[in-house]
Every structure is written in C-alpha cells, then in structure tokens.
C-alpha cells in the first residue's frame, strides 16, 4: 500500500503503541483486499473494546486480564500484549449491546452479566465513543453525508448507508472498525470506489409494492436472486420512506448479502437507469410479478405450522418512532392474551421519544414490553417456553427460527399485533 506521511508516522509509532498496532492491522487488511491506499473516515459504527461476560472471563483465564484495554488490544487489534488504549480519534458510535439495561432479567441474563454490562458501557463511554446501542444508527443521530467515507458494521445499517444515504462503507468487522476508531483510516476498496457501486443486475417489478410487508418481501426475493451483487430496481414501487427502505435493505442483506441497491428515480445514485448501471449491461434481468410475490411469502412462512402463537417480536431492525406510534395505536385499550408475549425492540433515543409521547405506556398497559440495545437474535433470547413466533421482519424471520428453534409466521405489523391479542395467527397475503 502507498502510505501518506501521516499514515507512515502512525505505523512507525507516532501516536502510541495502540495506534501503531491499529495501523499494522489495517495495512495487512488493505493488502489482503488488494487496496493501494487508505481513505480518511470520521464516521465509525462498531463495538470497540466492548465485551460480553464470556469474553471477559476468557481473557481473564488466558491472559490474566479481561478488562477493556485487554479486549481492545488482544481481541480487537490482534496484538500480542495489552496496551494503553487512547480515546477515540474519530467519531464512533456503539452498535447493539446485547442486553436491555432495564429488562435484562426478562431476557434471561444474570445479575453478574448485567453488572459487567454496566461496567463495560462506562469504559466505552470514557473513551469518547457514543452510546447509541442500536442496529439503526441513522435513527439515533448518525446520518452521514452523501459521498462520506464511513466504516460501519451491521449488514442492515451498511446497506442503508450505501443505498439510501449515498455514503460509502463496506461491511466492516470488529477489528477494522476498532482500528479505524484510533486511526481515522480504512482501505480504499469496494464501495468506497465509484466503479464498485454500479448496478450489476436489473430487477423489473410488475406488481404494486406499497406496504412495508411488500417492500420487505421484495428485498428478500432480491437477496436470493442476486446474492452479493448490486440490484437496480425499476417498476411499480411507491410510498418510498425510511421505514420501507429499512425493511427492504435488511431483508436483501439477510437472504443474499446485498450491501447496496439502486431504485431508479428514488435512491441518490440512480436518477436514471443509465446512471445506476454505468457503462455495463446487466448480468441478468429478473422479473418480480404475482408468482414471485406469492412464492416469497410462502417461503417466509414455510417454518410456520402451528397457528397458536406464544411470542410476538417487533423491531428488527430497531423500530422507528412512527412504528412505535403504530404499535401503540393498534394496542390502545386492549390486552395481550394470557400466555402470549409481545416484545418490541428499539434504540434508546427512539424509546425516549416514545416515552414522552405516551407510546411506551400504551404498549406496556396492554401487557407488552419495550426494550432497547438488542433483539431476540442478538441476545439469543425469547420468552421461556416459546414455540411459535409472529414477526413483521423478513430479516428476523430468516434468522430466528434456527437460532431459537421455533416456528415463525411472517406478516404485517397489524397481523402480528392481532396474534398477540388473540394468541392465534390469522395473517394472509392480500
């Protein structure tokens, strides 16, 4: 890699040992990718230095120290010794934490794990890292500018960042984001480069796609169809908004690893089909019509057999304030059926707004729980005895059945709320 003077200085030890190790890691990473240089970043989304109780105990046993600097040095930066770790040198926000700070017992977490969670968060905050604790940092204040170079983890956040905002990030890992936090550098590769952001496959939509359900199903279909490539979508999509893009991108990233998409006339790098595709012809043109819509709905509901629902999980990716309002409206004056649980997951910032608007109280008065910082997939936690789950997220429907050994039904938010109220699944494709 060709290094600038400041990059060479960091690699030679200016800035301290931890910064030097971070640069060493990033150089190895960049060379493995075939990158020739770095780009500057001042927007990192990761989990630098943070640990679970398991990770803390592992390093206590194997390195004699399971503290923040030990985790950052040995685990994040792949160093062979524990170093003093400075404060973040970039803007960095912390993604999901894996445990609700108030409802941790309901998630099946121990008092010891909760105590570690609190101590860990205090260490993270002391290093200048923003405690957002969400998979949707763009709903909690981190909205980069179009063209801005970022270093983000979390597949659904990455696809939103690239596609809807027009900022630039690859799907980074814990190591690269932790190193970027100390250096402000990330390899100039992949989605940081113009030529890697052009569409590869054309998707022609021949049925109306309006509801959040339909946007999620289309995303799930496209992920299977194009895998890790870049779809360019044309056709009858309408009511484009943040919530629909959130569900669409998360579904496409789950079923196929999509990190960027273009919707002609909608997303910022697709004013026209020609702009989205660049000079290349599409590798394939794929139709999405009534048969494909029906098939993808059936696929998502293929692990649902028993109509008796005992758990409804909403908030994957984390719910927006509009979705919190909708859930509160659907639950107003009603009670969740005995034996059924409703958990809704969101970020701390959105929950604060929901608290002030009375949405949290309406949900809790009906018997539901509003949680932050995590979801059932991240925490590997469902209510005790859960057998059948109802979900309004194609992403969660993709992951949770295997993770929790449960059956799952996929439908609209209203379908799911009705299941929580009645204990029965009655959703159907309209």
N, C-alpha and C positions, 0 to 999 in steps of 0.2 A: 504494500500500500504506500501511496505517496502521502507523507505527513507534512502538515504545516509546521511552522516554528513552534506554535503553542502546543500542538499535539506532541511533537518531539520532546518538548520540555516536560510535559506531563509523563511521558514514557520514561524519561531519564530521571524522574523522581521529584520534579518541581511540583509542589502541592502536597507532598507527603506520600507515604508508602501505600495507603489505601487507594489514592488516586492513580498511582503508578500501576498497581495491580489491576485496577479497573481498565486502564488503557491497554495493558498487556492482554487482558481478556478480549477487549474489543478489536484489537489488531488480529488476534487469532480468529475471531469470529468473522471479521471482514475478509480475511484471506481465504477462509473456508468457503465463503459465499462468492468469491471472485470479485469483490469490490475493490476499486482502485483508490478510493478516498472516503473520507467521512463527510457528513453534513452536520451542521450545528442544530441542536434541538434545545428548546427551553420549555418542553411540554412532555412530561413523562407520566405514565399511568402504570403503576406496578404495585409490588408489595415489598419494598426494600427493607431487608433486615427483620421482617416480621416472621413470627414462628408460631406453630401450634405447640401444645404441651408435649406432644410426641417428639417433635423436632428438638425442643429444649432438652428433654431427658436423654435423647440420643446423643447429643453433643456433650452433655454433662458426663455421660458414661464413656464416650470415646475420645473426648478432647479435654475433659476436666472443666469445661465451661460451656454453659448453654445460654449465655446472655446475648444481648443484641449485637455487640461487636463480634462475638464468636460466630453467630449465624451469618452476619454480613460478610465476614472475612472468609470463613471456611466453606460456607454453602453458596452464598451469592456470587462471590468473586473467585471461588476456586483457589484460594490462597492456601499455603501450607503452614501458616501461622496466624494467630489472632493479632489484629492491628487496631490502632486507634482510628475510628471512622469519623470523619468530619461531618458537619451539617451538609445538607443537600446543596449542590451548586447550581441547580436548575429548579424550575417549578416542577414539583412532583406531587401527584395525588395518590392516595392509597385506595386500591380497589377493595373488593369484598373481604370481610374479616372472618367469615365463617361462623360467627356466633352473635346472636342478638344480645346486646348488653343488659337488657331487662328481662327478656323471656328465655334466658338460657336454660332454665330448668325444663321448660316445655320442650326444648329441643333435645333433651336427654343429656345435657352437658353437666359435668361435675362442678362442685364448688372450687376445686383445685384448678380446673380448666378455666373457669371464669376469672379467678384471681390472676392467672397467668395472662389471660386476655387483656385485663385492665392494665397490668404492668407493661405488657408488650406495646399497647397503644400509647402509653405515656412515653415510652422510649422512642417510638416512631415520631410522635409529635415534637419531641425535644430536638429531633434532627431537622426540623423545618419542613416536614412532609405533611401535606394537607390531608386531614382525616375525613375523606368522603365516604369510604366503605360502601362502594356501590359498583355494580357492573355497568351502570349508565352514568359515567362522569359528566356527560353532556347535559344531563338533567339536574346536575348538582353544581353547575357553575363553570365547569371546564369545557369551554366551547372554543376550539382553536379557529384561526382564520383560514380561509381558502388558501391552499398552497403551503401552509405552515408545515414544517417537518416535525413530526412527533415520534415518540417511542412508547407505544401502548401495548399492553397485554389485553386479554379478554376478547374472544372472537367476535361477539356481537357489538362490542364497542369499536373494534377495528373497522368492521365493515361499514358502520355508520359514519365513522370519522372520514374514511376514504370516499364514500359514495355520496352521502347527503351533505356533508360539510365541505368536502373537496380539499381537506387537509391530507397529509401524506404520512402513512405509517405502514410498516409490515406488522404481522402478528409476532410481537416480540415475546421473549421469555423472561423469567425472573432474573436470570444472570445479566442479560443485555440491558434490561431496564435499570437494574441496580447500578450497573457500571455507568450507564448514561446519566443517572442522577448525580454522580460525582464528577463527570467529565463534560457533560453537555454535548456529547458526540454519539453518533450512530452511523453504521456503514451506509454509504450511498449505493443502495441496491434495491431491486424490486420496486415497490410502489413509491419510492422516493423519486423515481426517474420517469420522465414523460412516456417513453416508449413502452414501459411496463404497465401503463394504466389504460391502454386502449382495449376496446372490446375484442373478444375472440369468437363469441357465439351470439347469434340473434335468436331471440325468443319472440314469437308472434302470438299475442294474446287475442283470442277470438271470442271470449266470454267477458261479461262485465266483471271487473274486480273493484269492488267498492268497500266492503266491510273489512274490519280488522281480521276477521276469520279468513276471508278470501285473500287478503294480502299475505297472511301467514302461510296459507296453503300454496299460493303461487311461489313464494320463496322456497318452501320445502321441495316443491316439484323442480324448481330450477337448480337447487343444490344437487339433487340426484342427476339432473340432466347434464350439467356442465362440470361437476366436481369442483376442482380448484381454479377453474378458468373464470373469465370475466364476461358475464352475460350483458347483452344490450337488449332492452325490452321495449317493444312497440305494441301499441294496441289500446284496448279499452280499459285502462287503469284510470281511476278517478278518486276524488277525496284524499289526495295525497296529503299527509300530515306526519308529524313526528311519530305518533303512536304507530301508524301503519308501517312506516319505514323501520321503526324499531323491531316490530314483529317480523316483517319481511326479511330484513338482513339477518336477524338471529336464526331464523329458520333455514335460510340458504347457507349460512355458515355451519349449521349443525349437520345437515344432510349431505353437504358436499364440500365444505371448506372454502366457500366463497369469501373473499376478502374485499371485493369491490364489484359494484354493478353500476350500470348506466340505465336510466329510464329516459328515453328520448323526449325532450321538451320539459323535463322535470328536474333531473339532477344537474349539478353545476358544470359538468364536463361533457354534457350531451345535449347541447342546444339543437343539434341535428344528428341524424344517423351517421353522417359522414364524419362529424366531429368526434363522435363516440368511438367509431371503428378505426379512424385513421386511414392509412393507405391500404390496409389489408382487407381482404374479403373474409366474411365469417367462415369459420371452420365447419359450421353446420347451422341450418335454420330449423328451429324446433317449434312446432305448434303447441299451443295450450288452449284446448277447447273443452266442450262439455264432458267428453270422455275422460280427458286427463284430469279435469277437476274432480270428477266422481271418483276416479281411481286413487287420487292422492288423499281424498277424505277417507276412503276405505282403508288405505294403508295406515293413516294416522290412528284409526280406530281399530286396527287389527288385533291389538292386545287387550281390547275390552270385551268381556263376555258377560260378566255378572252385572246386572243393572243396579244392584244395591251399592250405593256409593257411601263410603265412610270418611272420605277426606277430599276436600276441595282446596287446591293450591293455586293462587293467583299471584302474578308478579315475577314473571320470567320472560324477558329482562324486567328489572325492577319497575314497578308501577309508577306512572306519571301522576301528577295532581289531577288531571282530567279523569284518569282511570279510577283513582281513589274516589272522586266525586260520583262516578257512575256506580261503583260498588255500594257506596253509601245510599244512593237513591234507590237501588234495587232491594236493599235490605231494610229500608226505613219502616219502622213499625212492625217488623216481622221477627221471627225467631228461627234460628238454625235448629234443625231436627236433632233430638237427643240421639247420641251415638254417632253423629257426624261432626267433623271438624272443618272449620274454614280458617286457613292461614293466608294472609296477604302480605307480600314482601315488597318493601320499597327502600329508598335511601333515607338517611337521617334528615336531609334537608327537605325532602318531599313530605316526610311524616310530620315535620314541624309545621308545614303549611296545612296539612290535613288536620292536625290538632286544632289549629286556630280557626279553621273553617267548620269544625264540628264533624268532619267525615270520620275521624278515628272513633269518636264517641258513638256515632251511629252504627258503625261496624261492630264495636265492642258490645253495645247494647243488644245487638242481635245475637251475640254469642261468638263472634269471630275474634281473631287475634290479628293485630297489625305488627309486623316485625321488620327490623332493619338489618343491614350489614350482610345478609346471607340469603339463601333459599334452600329448599329441600335437597337439591342436587349438590350444592357446595357443602352443606353441613352433613349430608347423608342422613337426614333426619326427617321422619314422618311421625305422626301421632302413633302411639303404641297400638299394635294390633291392626294397622291399616292393611287392607287387602285391595280396595278399589279406589282409584283417584280420578277426579274430574279436573281437567286443565283447559285453559284458553290459550296456551302457548304451544306452538308446534315444536319449539326447541325443547321445552320441558317434557313434552310427550315423547320426544326422541330419546331422551336420556333416562328419565326417572324409572320407568318400568324395570330396566336392567339393574339400575343402581339400588333400588329398594325392593325388588322382587314383588312388584304389584301389578295389577291390571290398571289400564288407563283409558279414559274416554277424552276425546278432544272435541271442543265445540266453542260456542260464543261465550262471552262473559255472562250473559243472561242465562244460557244453558247451565253454566256452572253454578251460578247463584241459586237457580231453581233446584239443582241437585242437592245443594247444601240445605235448602229449606225443606225438601221432601225426602231426602235420602235415596232418591231414585234418579237414574239417568234417562232422560227423555229427549235428548238432543238429536237432531236430524238435519241433513243438508237440505237447504231450501233453494 
